[in-house]
Amino acid sequence: MSTASPRGNEPVLAVRRTPENNLGNVINLHPRRILVLGATSGIAEACIRIWAERGENLYLVARNADRLAAVAADARTRGANYVDFAVADLDQTAIHPDLLAHAINSLAGLDVAYLALGVLGEQPKAERTFEEAGKILHTNFVAPVSLLTWLANYCAQRHSGTLAVLSSVAGDRGRKSNYVYGSSKAGLSCATALIAKA
Amino acid sequence: MSSEESKGSVPFESWGRYPAYNATVLPMHWQGDFPGMLDGVHGGVLAVGMGRSYGDVCLLKEGTLLQTTSMNRLLAFDPNTGLLTAEAGVTLAQILDFAVPRGFFLPVSPGTKYVTLGGAIANDIHGKNHEMAGSFGNHVPQFELVRSNGTRMLCSPRENPDYYAATIGGMGLTGVITWAQLILKPIVSRKIDYEGIQFHGIDEFLELKEKYKHVEYTVSWLDCVSTGKNFARGIFMLGDHSKAPDELKVSGKPKLVFPIEAPGFLLNRATITAFNTVFFHKQIKPHVKTLQDYEPFFYPLDAVLKWNRMYGKRGLLQFQYALPWESAKEGTIAILREIAKSGQASFLAVLKTFGDVPSLGMMSFPMPGIMFALDFPIKPNVSFPLMQRLGDMTRDYGGRLYSAKDACMTSQQFKAFYPQWERFARYKDPAISSSYWERVMGQEGDR
């Protein structure tokens, strides 16, 4: 995971409501506003559970409506202070500005954007046809760069915000068996590191 | 999210580690995965959870097992009513981690918390409070059942009541449960007001049971090895949730794992007799009263992960019966004498009574009367004929054995224990099967 513009963890001031006042969840007095892009990925879901238990505010984006609904319901049940979500195909870069603006509006600001979108793809197919290779590069590299460009400008204007981007060890040391995936993640790591310095 | 997930055609073990069959294990992550995930899969399938049933009810030889443990989301909780909605692969341990800090507890607790919600329904499990609470299904107002033809059914006593009844205790054979509701009960403390009382013989056990019938949880440990004046000695254990408000923190994680397969000679008559004597006298006073955390009270064996390795590679058999009141005492004494005579018993014999709250499941195990459970280390040529004899005695006394613990009952015994099986079979999903079902239907080796 690479982070652009790291920001210290604020102490979570939390108390647990007792059954008498009918919630039983943690009240986070300073919930962070967290946007999760690719919220049905396994790693993202594990993070969402931790954030939900801490009572953070969450905006979740994923492509599959049923799966996203289950992840959002789980976050609400475990105690997220606020959960909203959008079903969207993030491959469509044209929708990114509206989607991100809507998410930030819903969260009333942004503390963390967590980018977990990505596909492993089918390497043998990607070696035979550029169509498959192009799809992998688009989902893992082009689409995240589109999101990061918008988000980095937003954060830079406000001098705050954390961009957390899931890359892969396959992007640090390429392997022949999945070089298309690896090169998409190598590109993403490079872009993220340099966006952080820009 | 399970770290125990396995893939490919591998041996999938039940808790008894007998029988062992290869199967293809496919993780099921989402409610919508079934039946689409089976495109291109040939042969039978079965949804499984933690593999904590003992025999072959969670096995399907050379078939496909859909492991639900990563489909474990909590979908809704109403703290006013205690109504929890969750995906079927969530474990009771995970439910407790969520519920206890919020002041809630399971309505029915089995002897281990490492079972899934779906498995608890499919086996209609019971606990120490059966007299008051009935079995697990009594606290499940509705669930979704997905059939292999893609039909999704909401099942409750009002909607699809026949599938509701067939699925509670239906051993996973009626379809795949994707989510279910469970009514949790309020607690104010993790603690249990515990009492332990020594008894000698079934008459004393029944007197204690009558005397303490107002107590929610009762169970007895029984020495099945001793004869003569120590025949059927045991400890009657009872408890209620403490009413004194106390910190409701999450349980710690178990630290002990049974390290290796124990060699076969570790469990022999001498060691078991010694264990039973120590256990009986560990409680030095005939009557002990104390405040105890719920973990050792409900799940004493969960403190050691993989304790079934104690029985070595050959595994263990469990013999668990329910006998109706008419024959409960006479039958229990006769069966205990047969077990003591065999010299095959291990420790961990459990004796309790079932109350008269009717189970909602068509194939549920409990019946009003006495329930008894005992583990046997497997010894070829000895264990299986003994299990056959004990099964026949159970049948002759009008009782039944528990499918979730069984690896031995014959087709004839099954049909005598569960004469409603033909009606149940109408609700079985044609694509779903288990090695248990093939065995009790007399179809072993047919495929």
Interface residues (C-beta under 8 A of the other chain):
Chain A: R16 T18 P19 N22 L23 G24 N25 G42 E45 A46 D66 R67 A70 V71 A73 D74 R76 T77 R78
Chain B: M1 W30 Q31 G32 R73 L74 L75 A76 F77 P79 N80 E87 F98 P101 R102 G103 F104 P186
